[in-house]
Amino acid sequence: MAQVELAHVDKTFPGGARALRDLNLDVADGELLVLVGPSGCGKSTVLRILAGLEEPSAGTIRLGGRVVNDLSPRERNVAMVFQDYALYPHMTVRENLVFPLRMRKLGKDEQARRVAWAAELLGLGELLERLPRELSGGQRQRVAMGRALVREPAVFLLDEPLSNLDAKLRVAVRAEIEQLQRRTGTTMLYVTHDQVEAMTLGDRVAVLRDGVLQQLAPPRALYETPANAFVAGFVGSPAMNLFAARVATDAGRSALVADDVRIALDGAVAKAAREHGPAPLTAGVRPEAIALAAERDADALPARVAHVELLGHETLLHVRAGAALALVVRLPGMLQAARGDAVHLRVAPESIHLFDADGARIAL
């Protein structure tokens, strides 16, 4: 186990493509940190730099307090699992697990001890004599993790390990990875493009965009207090409703105005909006912060249903308020609604997020 530190790390590839920009990241000993972001944001590059497969263009890499910039991958005691498993097809599961130990010239007794430990930990005991082609996707992924674990690494790196699995298996293996990390206490960095994985797995989540760290926080803080409009729109499924607006005050009451739609404000949100002044801003509201309202409600927002998603435990209404404001509304259960229905909505004023013209969060 080891603490991981990246200080002012840059990475520019030949040709000028800049993958990382002044990245500072500190991962505690025994922490499971998830890196998430859209394709090309630099998250896999972070893992490759930590593993020694790529050299940073600038900055310092520390593992367990030791600078490792000039150390080879073998000297770093880091294990990496890729999304394609990378198992040797002609070797049995046992031979795949033993191979990295044999390359490190460990004794046969120590090899047997580590393989037995990993097999018990990952439920591979009955699979040891099978070839990879005789395994399911989830079993192959467990073997890949076992091959990394037998090395007893200080840091465990996983690069989108579930991307080749079907939806049901992803959920099962995701739970196995979390339990594995808790049992071993190994420092783990986990890369994914799936923000659901990020929110359910990580002690903390780092959101990257174009090589720049946007926010590093526990999942709940990331969801409830996004640092900027990008994080607000990226984290959450369905995503936060974001729209351009301005603040208007009439008879002492403040409201957000988006084209021909007015959304009442009160409390800390209204105060922050007034202090922001007349400058344009971006407003955000989570789909679950919008509810159906009675037509007689003074603050009700008339809307029309454009699309309905019935998901069993919940219903997602895609609606259009006014002439152009598109919103997604999350409601519990199976709602009887159809395209074209007229509805009235109420936005919880205290749940509104505000962002300035540059996308930065306006403190409430």
Beta strands, then each sheet from edge to edge (+ up, - down):
strand 1: 4-12
strand 2: 18-27
strand 3: 32-36
strand 4: 58-63
strand 5: 66-67
strand 6: 78-81
strand 7: 155-159
strand 8: 187-192
strand 9: 204-209
strand 10: 212-217
strand 11: 241-250
strand 12: 253-258
strand 13: 261-264
strand 14: 281-285
strand 15: 290-292
strand 16: 301-310
strand 17: 314-321
strand 18: 325-332
strand 19: 342-347
strand 20: 353-355
sheet 1: 2+ 1- 4+ 5-
sheet 2: 6+ 7+ 8+ 3+ 9+ 10-
sheet 3: 13+ 12- 11+ 14- 20+
sheet 4: 15+ 19- 16+ 17- 18+
end
